[in-house]
Amino acid sequence: MFWKKKKREVEKRSFDRELLQPMIRVSICTGEKTAGFKNRETGKFQEIMLVNSQEALQEFLDTYDISMSDVQREF
């Protein structure tokens, strides 16, 4: 018998869209991707989660109700 992976309900969270910019930071050395938010005023990056698959990226987008066009990439 094969087990199906249950889709879990994503808990919606909000963030200040005026102050925070959704970002994906990519390490130049390792290629590791981290999703989070960059403060527009201070430039400080707040790490939310490691993005190691397309599913993880989609979870980040769904949790904060954002589209990929809103997300910037930083190297």
Distance bins in CASP14 RR format, pairs under 12 A and 6 or more apart:
PFRMAT RR
TARGET T0000
AUTHOR 0000-0000-0000
RMODE 2
METHOD distances of the structure
MODEL  1
5 55 0 0 0 0 1 0 0 0 0 0 0
7 55 0 0 0 0 0 1 0 0 0 0 0
7 58 0 0 0 0 0 1 0 0 0 0 0
7 59 0 0 0 0 0 1 0 0 0 0 0
7 62 0 0 0 0 0 1 0 0 0 0 0
8 55 0 0 0 0 0 1 0 0 0 0 0
8 59 0 0 0 0 1 0 0 0 0 0 0
8 62 0 0 0 0 0 1 0 0 0 0 0
8 63 0 0 0 0 0 1 0 0 0 0 0
9 59 0 0 0 0 0 1 0 0 0 0 0
9 62 0 0 0 0 0 1 0 0 0 0 0
9 63 0 0 0 0 0 1 0 0 0 0 0
10 55 0 0 0 0 0 1 0 0 0 0 0
10 56 0 0 0 0 0 1 0 0 0 0 0
10 58 0 0 0 0 1 0 0 0 0 0 0
10 59 1 0 0 1 0 0 0 0 0 0 0
10 60 0 0 0 0 1 0 0 0 0 0 0
10 61 0 0 0 0 1 0 0 0 0 0 0
10 62 1 0 1 0 0 0 0 0 0 0 0
10 63 1 0 1 0 0 0 0 0 0 0 0
10 64 0 0 0 0 1 0 0 0 0 0 0
10 65 0 0 0 0 1 0 0 0 0 0 0
11 59 0 0 0 0 0 1 0 0 0 0 0
11 62 0 0 0 0 1 0 0 0 0 0 0
11 63 1 0 0 1 0 0 0 0 0 0 0
11 64 0 0 0 0 0 1 0 0 0 0 0
11 65 0 0 0 0 0 1 0 0 0 0 0
12 59 0 0 0 0 0 1 0 0 0 0 0
12 61 0 0 0 0 0 1 0 0 0 0 0
12 62 0 0 0 0 1 0 0 0 0 0 0
12 63 1 0 0 1 0 0 0 0 0 0 0
12 64 1 0 0 1 0 0 0 0 0 0 0
12 65 1 0 0 1 0 0 0 0 0 0 0
12 66 0 0 0 0 0 1 0 0 0 0 0
13 20 0 0 0 0 0 1 0 0 0 0 0
13 22 0 0 0 0 0 1 0 0 0 0 0
13 36 0 0 0 0 0 1 0 0 0 0 0
13 37 0 0 0 0 0 1 0 0 0 0 0
13 48 0 0 0 0 1 0 0 0 0 0 0
13 49 0 0 0 0 0 1 0 0 0 0 0
13 59 0 0 0 0 0 1 0 0 0 0 0
13 60 0 0 0 0 0 1 0 0 0 0 0
13 61 0 0 0 0 0 1 0 0 0 0 0
13 62 0 0 0 0 0 1 0 0 0 0 0
13 63 1 0 1 0 0 0 0 0 0 0 0
13 64 1 0 1 0 0 0 0 0 0 0 0
13 65 0 0 0 0 1 0 0 0 0 0 0
13 66 0 0 0 0 0 1 0 0 0 0 0
14 20 0 0 0 0 0 1 0 0 0 0 0
14 37 0 0 0 0 0 1 0 0 0 0 0
14 63 0 0 0 0 1 0 0 0 0 0 0
14 64 1 0 0 1 0 0 0 0 0 0 0
14 65 1 0 0 1 0 0 0 0 0 0 0
14 66 0 0 0 0 0 1 0 0 0 0 0
15 21 0 0 0 0 1 0 0 0 0 0 0
15 22 1 0 0 1 0 0 0 0 0 0 0
15 23 0 0 0 0 0 1 0 0 0 0 0
15 35 0 0 0 0 0 1 0 0 0 0 0
15 36 0 0 0 0 1 0 0 0 0 0 0
15 37 1 0 0 1 0 0 0 0 0 0 0
15 38 0 0 0 0 0 1 0 0 0 0 0
15 39 0 0 0 0 0 1 0 0 0 0 0
15 40 0 0 0 0 0 1 0 0 0 0 0
15 46 0 0 0 0 1 0 0 0 0 0 0
15 48 0 0 0 0 1 0 0 0 0 0 0
15 60 0 0 0 0 0 1 0 0 0 0 0
15 63 0 0 0 0 1 0 0 0 0 0 0
15 64 1 0 0 1 0 0 0 0 0 0 0
15 65 0 0 0 0 1 0 0 0 0 0 0
15 66 0 0 0 0 1 0 0 0 0 0 0
15 70 0 0 0 0 0 1 0 0 0 0 0
16 22 0 0 0 0 0 1 0 0 0 0 0
16 37 0 0 0 0 1 0 0 0 0 0 0
16 39 0 0 0 0 1 0 0 0 0 0 0
16 40 0 0 0 0 1 0 0 0 0 0 0
16 41 0 0 0 0 0 1 0 0 0 0 0
16 46 0 0 0 0 0 1 0 0 0 0 0
16 64 0 0 0 0 0 1 0 0 0 0 0
17 37 0 0 0 0 1 0 0 0 0 0 0
17 40 0 0 0 0 0 1 0 0 0 0 0
17 64 0 0 0 0 1 0 0 0 0 0 0
17 65 0 0 0 0 0 1 0 0 0 0 0
17 66 0 0 0 0 1 0 0 0 0 0 0
17 70 0 0 0 0 1 0 0 0 0 0 0
18 37 0 0 0 0 0 1 0 0 0 0 0
18 39 0 0 0 0 0 1 0 0 0 0 0
18 40 1 0 0 1 0 0 0 0 0 0 0
18 41 0 0 0 0 0 1 0 0 0 0 0
19 37 0 0 0 0 1 0 0 0 0 0 0
19 38 0 0 0 0 1 0 0 0 0 0 0
19 39 1 0 0 1 0 0 0 0 0 0 0
19 40 1 0 1 0 0 0 0 0 0 0 0
19 41 1 0 0 1 0 0 0 0 0 0 0
19 42 0 0 0 0 1 0 0 0 0 0 0
19 43 0 0 0 0 0 1 0 0 0 0 0
19 44 0 0 0 0 0 1 0 0 0 0 0
19 46 0 0 0 0 0 1 0 0 0 0 0
20 36 0 0 0 0 1 0 0 0 0 0 0
20 37 1 0 1 0 0 0 0 0 0 0 0
20 38 1 0 0 1 0 0 0 0 0 0 0
20 39 1 0 0 1 0 0 0 0 0 0 0
20 40 1 0 0 1 0 0 0 0 0 0 0
20 41 0 0 0 0 1 0 0 0 0 0 0
20 42 0 0 0 0 0 1 0 0 0 0 0
20 43 0 0 0 0 0 1 0 0 0 0 0
20 44 0 0 0 0 0 1 0 0 0 0 0
20 45 0 0 0 0 0 1 0 0 0 0 0
20 46 1 0 0 1 0 0 0 0 0 0 0
20 48 0 0 0 0 0 1 0 0 0 0 0
20 64 0 0 0 0 1 0 0 0 0 0 0
20 66 0 0 0 0 0 1 0 0 0 0 0
20 70 0 0 0 0 0 1 0 0 0 0 0
20 71 0 0 0 0 0 1 0 0 0 0 0
20 72 0 0 0 0 0 1 0 0 0 0 0
21 35 0 0 0 0 0 1 0 0 0 0 0
21 36 0 0 0 0 1 0 0 0 0 0 0
21 37 1 0 0 1 0 0 0 0 0 0 0
21 38 1 0 1 0 0 0 0 0 0 0 0
21 39 0 0 0 0 1 0 0 0 0 0 0
21 40 1 0 1 0 0 0 0 0 0 0 0
21 41 0 0 0 0 0 1 0 0 0 0 0
21 42 0 0 0 0 0 1 0 0 0 0 0
21 43 0 0 0 0 1 0 0 0 0 0 0
21 44 0 0 0 0 0 1 0 0 0 0 0
21 45 0 0 0 0 1 0 0 0 0 0 0
21 46 0 0 0 0 0 1 0 0 0 0 0
21 64 0 0 0 0 0 1 0 0 0 0 0
21 66 0 0 0 0 0 1 0 0 0 0 0
21 70 0 0 0 0 1 0 0 0 0 0 0
21 71 0 0 0 0 1 0 0 0 0 0 0
21 72 1 0 0 1 0 0 0 0 0 0 0
21 73 0 0 0 0 0 1 0 0 0 0 0
21 74 0 0 0 0 1 0 0 0 0 0 0
22 34 0 0 0 0 0 1 0 0 0 0 0
22 35 1 0 0 1 0 0 0 0 0 0 0
22 36 1 0 0 1 0 0 0 0 0 0 0
22 37 1 0 1 0 0 0 0 0 0 0 0
22 38 0 0 0 0 1 0 0 0 0 0 0
22 39 0 0 0 0 0 1 0 0 0 0 0
22 40 0 0 0 0 0 1 0 0 0 0 0
22 45 0 0 0 0 0 1 0 0 0 0 0
22 46 0 0 0 0 0 1 0 0 0 0 0
22 48 0 0 0 0 1 0 0 0 0 0 0
22 49 0 0 0 0 0 1 0 0 0 0 0
22 51 0 0 0 0 0 1 0 0 0 0 0
22 57 0 0 0 0 0 1 0 0 0 0 0
22 60 0 0 0 0 1 0 0 0 0 0 0
22 61 0 0 0 0 1 0 0 0 0 0 0
22 63 0 0 0 0 0 1 0 0 0 0 0
22 64 1 0 0 1 0 0 0 0 0 0 0
22 65 0 0 0 0 0 1 0 0 0 0 0
22 66 1 0 1 0 0 0 0 0 0 0 0
22 67 0 0 0 0 1 0 0 0 0 0 0
22 68 0 0 0 0 1 0 0 0 0 0 0
22 69 0 0 0 0 0 1 0 0 0 0 0
22 70 1 0 1 0 0 0 0 0 0 0 0
22 71 1 0 1 0 0 0 0 0 0 0 0
22 72 1 0 0 1 0 0 0 0 0 0 0
22 73 0 0 0 0 0 1 0 0 0 0 0
22 74 0 0 0 0 0 1 0 0 0 0 0
23 33 0 0 0 0 0 1 0 0 0 0 0
23 34 0 0 0 0 1 0 0 0 0 0 0
23 35 1 0 0 1 0 0 0 0 0 0 0
23 36 1 0 1 0 0 0 0 0 0 0 0
23 37 1 0 0 1 0 0 0 0 0 0 0
23 38 1 0 1 0 0 0 0 0 0 0 0
23 39 0 0 0 0 0 1 0 0 0 0 0
23 40 0 0 0 0 0 1 0 0 0 0 0
23 43 0 0 0 0 0 1 0 0 0 0 0
23 44 0 0 0 0 0 1 0 0 0 0 0
23 45 1 0 0 1 0 0 0 0 0 0 0
23 46 0 0 0 0 1 0 0 0 0 0 0
23 47 0 0 0 0 1 0 0 0 0 0 0
23 48 0 0 0 0 1 0 0 0 0 0 0
23 51 0 0 0 0 0 1 0 0 0 0 0
23 60 0 0 0 0 0 1 0 0 0 0 0
23 64 0 0 0 0 0 1 0 0 0 0 0
23 66 0 0 0 0 0 1 0 0 0 0 0
23 68 0 0 0 0 0 1 0 0 0 0 0
23 70 0 0 0 0 1 0 0 0 0 0 0
23 71 1 0 0 1 0 0 0 0 0 0 0
23 72 1 0 1 0 0 0 0 0 0 0 0
23 73 1 0 0 1 0 0 0 0 0 0 0
23 74 1 0 1 0 0 0 0 0 0 0 0
23 75 0 0 0 0 0 1 0 0 0 0 0
24 31 0 0 0 0 0 1 0 0 0 0 0
24 32 0 0 0 0 0 1 0 0 0 0 0
24 33 1 0 1 0 0 0 0 0 0 0 0
24 34 1 0 0 1 0 0 0 0 0 0 0
24 35 1 0 1 0 0 0 0 0 0 0 0
24 36 1 0 0 1 0 0 0 0 0 0 0
24 37 0 0 0 0 0 1 0 0 0 0 0
24 38 0 0 0 0 0 1 0 0 0 0 0
24 45 0 0 0 0 0 1 0 0 0 0 0
24 47 0 0 0 0 0 1 0 0 0 0 0
24 48 0 0 0 0 0 1 0 0 0 0 0
24 49 0 0 0 0 0 1 0 0 0 0 0
24 50 0 0 0 0 0 1 0 0 0 0 0
24 51 1 0 0 1 0 0 0 0 0 0 0
24 56 0 0 0 0 0 1 0 0 0 0 0
24 57 1 0 0 1 0 0 0 0 0 0 0
24 60 0 0 0 0 1 0 0 0 0 0 0
24 61 0 0 0 0 0 1 0 0 0 0 0
24 66 0 0 0 0 0 1 0 0 0 0 0
24 68 0 0 0 0 1 0 0 0 0 0 0
24 70 0 0 0 0 0 1 0 0 0 0 0
24 71 1 0 1 0 0 0 0 0 0 0 0
24 72 1 0 0 1 0 0 0 0 0 0 0
24 73 1 0 1 0 0 0 0 0 0 0 0
24 74 1 0 0 1 0 0 0 0 0 0 0
24 75 0 0 0 0 1 0 0 0 0 0 0
25 31 0 0 0 0 1 0 0 0 0 0 0
25 32 0 0 0 0 1 0 0 0 0 0 0
25 33 1 0 0 1 0 0 0 0 0 0 0
25 34 1 0 1 0 0 0 0 0 0 0 0
25 35 0 0 0 0 1 0 0 0 0 0 0
25 36 1 0 0 1 0 0 0 0 0 0 0
25 37 0 0 0 0 0 1 0 0 0 0 0
25 38 0 0 0 0 1 0 0 0 0 0 0
25 45 1 0 0 1 0 0 0 0 0 0 0
25 46 0 0 0 0 0 1 0 0 0 0 0
25 47 1 0 0 1 0 0 0 0 0 0 0
25 48 0 0 0 0 0 1 0 0 0 0 0
25 49 0 0 0 0 0 1 0 0 0 0 0
25 50 0 0 0 0 0 1 0 0 0 0 0
25 51 0 0 0 0 1 0 0 0 0 0 0
25 71 0 0 0 0 0 1 0 0 0 0 0
25 72 0 0 0 0 1 0 0 0 0 0 0
25 73 1 0 0 1 0 0 0 0 0 0 0
25 74 1 0 1 0 0 0 0 0 0 0 0
25 75 1 0 0 1 0 0 0 0 0 0 0
26 32 1 0 0 1 0 0 0 0 0 0 0
26 33 1 0 1 0 0 0 0 0 0 0 0
26 34 0 0 0 0 1 0 0 0 0 0 0
26 35 0 0 0 0 0 1 0 0 0 0 0
26 50 0 0 0 0 0 1 0 0 0 0 0
26 51 0 0 0 0 1 0 0 0 0 0 0
26 57 0 0 0 0 0 1 0 0 0 0 0
26 71 0 0 0 0 0 1 0 0 0 0 0
26 72 0 0 0 0 0 1 0 0 0 0 0
26 73 1 0 0 1 0 0 0 0 0 0 0
26 74 1 0 0 1 0 0 0 0 0 0 0
26 75 1 0 1 0 0 0 0 0 0 0 0
27 33 1 0 0 1 0 0 0 0 0 0 0
27 34 0 0 0 0 1 0 0 0 0 0 0
27 50 0 0 0 0 0 1 0 0 0 0 0
27 51 0 0 0 0 0 1 0 0 0 0 0
27 73 0 0 0 0 0 1 0 0 0 0 0
27 74 0 0 0 0 0 1 0 0 0 0 0
27 75 0 0 0 0 1 0 0 0 0 0 0
28 74 0 0 0 0 0 1 0 0 0 0 0
28 75 1 0 1 0 0 0 0 0 0 0 0
29 75 0 0 0 0 0 1 0 0 0 0 0
30 50 0 0 0 0 0 1 0 0 0 0 0
30 52 0 0 0 0 0 1 0 0 0 0 0
30 75 0 0 0 0 0 1 0 0 0 0 0
31 50 0 0 0 0 0 1 0 0 0 0 0
31 51 0 0 0 0 0 1 0 0 0 0 0
31 52 0 0 0 0 0 1 0 0 0 0 0
31 73 0 0 0 0 0 1 0 0 0 0 0
31 75 0 0 0 0 1 0 0 0 0 0 0
32 47 0 0 0 0 0 1 0 0 0 0 0
32 49 0 0 0 0 0 1 0 0 0 0 0
32 50 1 0 0 1 0 0 0 0 0 0 0
32 51 0 0 0 0 1 0 0 0 0 0 0
32 52 0 0 0 0 1 0 0 0 0 0 0
32 56 0 0 0 0 0 1 0 0 0 0 0
32 75 0 0 0 0 0 1 0 0 0 0 0
33 47 0 0 0 0 0 1 0 0 0 0 0
33 48 0 0 0 0 0 1 0 0 0 0 0
33 49 0 0 0 0 1 0 0 0 0 0 0
33 50 1 0 0 1 0 0 0 0 0 0 0
33 51 1 0 1 0 0 0 0 0 0 0 0
33 52 1 0 0 1 0 0 0 0 0 0 0
33 53 0 0 0 0 1 0 0 0 0 0 0
33 54 0 0 0 0 0 1 0 0 0 0 0
33 56 0 0 0 0 1 0 0 0 0 0 0
33 57 1 0 0 1 0 0 0 0 0 0 0
33 60 0 0 0 0 0 1 0 0 0 0 0
33 71 0 0 0 0 0 1 0 0 0 0 0
33 73 0 0 0 0 1 0 0 0 0 0 0
33 74 0 0 0 0 0 1 0 0 0 0 0
33 75 0 0 0 0 0 1 0 0 0 0 0
34 45 0 0 0 0 1 0 0 0 0 0 0
34 46 0 0 0 0 0 1 0 0 0 0 0
34 47 1 0 1 0 0 0 0 0 0 0 0
34 48 1 0 0 1 0 0 0 0 0 0 0
34 49 1 0 0 1 0 0 0 0 0 0 0
34 50 1 0 1 0 0 0 0 0 0 0 0
34 51 1 0 0 1 0 0 0 0 0 0 0
34 52 0 0 0 0 1 0 0 0 0 0 0
34 56 0 0 0 0 0 1 0 0 0 0 0
34 57 0 0 0 0 0 1 0 0 0 0 0
34 60 0 0 0 0 1 0 0 0 0 0 0
34 73 0 0 0 0 0 1 0 0 0 0 0
34 74 0 0 0 0 1 0 0 0 0 0 0
34 75 0 0 0 0 0 1 0 0 0 0 0
35 45 0 0 0 0 0 1 0 0 0 0 0
35 46 0 0 0 0 0 1 0 0 0 0 0
35 47 1 0 0 1 0 0 0 0 0 0 0
35 48 1 0 1 0 0 0 0 0 0 0 0
35 49 1 0 1 0 0 0 0 0 0 0 0
35 50 1 0 0 1 0 0 0 0 0 0 0
35 51 1 0 1 0 0 0 0 0 0 0 0
35 52 0 0 0 0 0 1 0 0 0 0 0
35 53 0 0 0 0 0 1 0 0 0 0 0
35 56 1 0 0 1 0 0 0 0 0 0 0
35 57 1 0 0 1 0 0 0 0 0 0 0
35 58 0 0 0 0 0 1 0 0 0 0 0
35 59 0 0 0 0 1 0 0 0 0 0 0
35 60 1 0 1 0 0 0 0 0 0 0 0
35 61 0 0 0 0 1 0 0 0 0 0 0
35 62 0 0 0 0 0 1 0 0 0 0 0
35 63 0 0 0 0 1 0 0 0 0 0 0
35 64 0 0 0 0 1 0 0 0 0 0 0
35 66 0 0 0 0 0 1 0 0 0 0 0
35 68 0 0 0 0 0 1 0 0 0 0 0
35 71 1 0 0 1 0 0 0 0 0 0 0
35 72 0 0 0 0 0 1 0 0 0 0 0
35 73 0 0 0 0 0 1 0 0 0 0 0
35 74 0 0 0 0 0 1 0 0 0 0 0
36 44 0 0 0 0 0 1 0 0 0 0 0
36 45 1 0 0 1 0 0 0 0 0 0 0
36 46 1 0 1 0 0 0 0 0 0 0 0
36 47 1 0 1 0 0 0 0 0 0 0 0
36 48 1 0 1 0 0 0 0 0 0 0 0
36 49 1 0 0 1 0 0 0 0 0 0 0
36 50 0 0 0 0 0 1 0 0 0 0 0
36 51 0 0 0 0 1 0 0 0 0 0 0
36 57 0 0 0 0 0 1 0 0 0 0 0
36 60 1 0 0 1 0 0 0 0 0 0 0
36 61 0 0 0 0 0 1 0 0 0 0 0
36 63 0 0 0 0 0 1 0 0 0 0 0
36 64 0 0 0 0 1 0 0 0 0 0 0
36 66 0 0 0 0 0 1 0 0 0 0 0
36 71 0 0 0 0 1 0 0 0 0 0 0
36 72 0 0 0 0 0 1 0 0 0 0 0
36 73 0 0 0 0 0 1 0 0 0 0 0
36 74 0 0 0 0 0 1 0 0 0 0 0
37 43 0 0 0 0 0 1 0 0 0 0 0
37 44 0 0 0 0 1 0 0 0 0 0 0
37 45 1 0 0 1 0 0 0 0 0 0 0
37 46 1 0 1 0 0 0 0 0 0 0 0
37 47 0 0 0 0 1 0 0 0 0 0 0
37 48 1 0 0 1 0 0 0 0 0 0 0
37 49 0 0 0 0 0 1 0 0 0 0 0
37 60 0 0 0 0 0 1 0 0 0 0 0
37 63 0 0 0 0 0 1 0 0 0 0 0
37 64 0 0 0 0 1 0 0 0 0 0 0
37 66 0 0 0 0 0 1 0 0 0 0 0
37 70 0 0 0 0 0 1 0 0 0 0 0
37 71 0 0 0 0 0 1 0 0 0 0 0
37 72 0 0 0 0 0 1 0 0 0 0 0
37 74 0 0 0 0 0 1 0 0 0 0 0
38 44 1 0 0 1 0 0 0 0 0 0 0
38 45 1 0 1 0 0 0 0 0 0 0 0
38 46 1 0 0 1 0 0 0 0 0 0 0
38 47 0 0 0 0 0 1 0 0 0 0 0
38 48 0 0 0 0 0 1 0 0 0 0 0
38 71 0 0 0 0 0 1 0 0 0 0 0
38 72 1 0 0 1 0 0 0 0 0 0 0
38 73 0 0 0 0 0 1 0 0 0 0 0
38 74 1 0 0 1 0 0 0 0 0 0 0
39 45 1 0 0 1 0 0 0 0 0 0 0
39 46 1 0 0 1 0 0 0 0 0 0 0
40 72 0 0 0 0 0 1 0 0 0 0 0
43 74 0 0 0 0 0 1 0 0 0 0 0
45 72 0 0 0 0 0 1 0 0 0 0 0
45 74 1 0 0 1 0 0 0 0 0 0 0
47 60 0 0 0 0 0 1 0 0 0 0 0
47 74 0 0 0 0 0 1 0 0 0 0 0
48 56 0 0 0 0 0 1 0 0 0 0 0
48 57 0 0 0 0 0 1 0 0 0 0 0
48 59 0 0 0 0 0 1 0 0 0 0 0
48 60 1 0 0 1 0 0 0 0 0 0 0
48 61 0 0 0 0 0 1 0 0 0 0 0
48 63 0 0 0 0 1 0 0 0 0 0 0
48 64 0 0 0 0 1 0 0 0 0 0 0
48 66 0 0 0 0 0 1 0 0 0 0 0
48 71 0 0 0 0 0 1 0 0 0 0 0
49 55 0 0 0 0 0 1 0 0 0 0 0
49 56 1 0 0 1 0 0 0 0 0 0 0
49 57 0 0 0 0 1 0 0 0 0 0 0
49 58 0 0 0 0 0 1 0 0 0 0 0
49 59 1 0 0 1 0 0 0 0 0 0 0
49 60 1 0 1 0 0 0 0 0 0 0 0
49 61 0 0 0 0 0 1 0 0 0 0 0
49 63 0 0 0 0 1 0 0 0 0 0 0
49 64 0 0 0 0 0 1 0 0 0 0 0
50 56 1 0 0 1 0 0 0 0 0 0 0
50 57 0 0 0 0 0 1 0 0 0 0 0
50 59 0 0 0 0 0 1 0 0 0 0 0
50 60 0 0 0 0 1 0 0 0 0 0 0
51 57 1 0 1 0 0 0 0 0 0 0 0
51 58 0 0 0 0 1 0 0 0 0 0 0
51 59 0 0 0 0 1 0 0 0 0 0 0
51 60 1 0 0 1 0 0 0 0 0 0 0
51 61 0 0 0 0 0 1 0 0 0 0 0
51 68 0 0 0 0 0 1 0 0 0 0 0
51 71 0 0 0 0 0 1 0 0 0 0 0
51 73 0 0 0 0 0 1 0 0 0 0 0
52 59 0 0 0 0 0 1 0 0 0 0 0
52 60 0 0 0 0 0 1 0 0 0 0 0
53 59 0 0 0 0 1 0 0 0 0 0 0
53 60 0 0 0 0 0 1 0 0 0 0 0
54 60 0 0 0 0 0 1 0 0 0 0 0
54 61 0 0 0 0 0 1 0 0 0 0 0
54 68 0 0 0 0 0 1 0 0 0 0 0
55 61 0 0 0 0 0 1 0 0 0 0 0
55 62 0 0 0 0 0 1 0 0 0 0 0
56 62 0 0 0 0 0 1 0 0 0 0 0
56 63 0 0 0 0 0 1 0 0 0 0 0
57 63 0 0 0 0 0 1 0 0 0 0 0
57 64 0 0 0 0 0 1 0 0 0 0 0
57 66 0 0 0 0 0 1 0 0 0 0 0
57 67 0 0 0 0 0 1 0 0 0 0 0
57 68 0 0 0 0 1 0 0 0 0 0 0
57 71 0 0 0 0 1 0 0 0 0 0 0
57 73 0 0 0 0 0 1 0 0 0 0 0
58 64 0 0 0 0 0 1 0 0 0 0 0
58 66 0 0 0 0 0 1 0 0 0 0 0
58 67 0 0 0 0 0 1 0 0 0 0 0
58 68 0 0 0 0 1 0 0 0 0 0 0
58 71 0 0 0 0 0 1 0 0 0 0 0
59 66 0 0 0 0 0 1 0 0 0 0 0
60 66 0 0 0 0 1 0 0 0 0 0 0
60 67 0 0 0 0 0 1 0 0 0 0 0
60 68 0 0 0 0 0 1 0 0 0 0 0
60 70 0 0 0 0 0 1 0 0 0 0 0
60 71 0 0 0 0 1 0 0 0 0 0 0
61 67 1 0 0 1 0 0 0 0 0 0 0
61 68 1 0 0 1 0 0 0 0 0 0 0
61 69 0 0 0 0 0 1 0 0 0 0 0
61 70 0 0 0 0 1 0 0 0 0 0 0
61 71 1 0 0 1 0 0 0 0 0 0 0
62 68 0 0 0 0 0 1 0 0 0 0 0
64 70 0 0 0 0 1 0 0 0 0 0 0
64 71 0 0 0 0 1 0 0 0 0 0 0
66 72 0 0 0 0 0 1 0 0 0 0 0
END
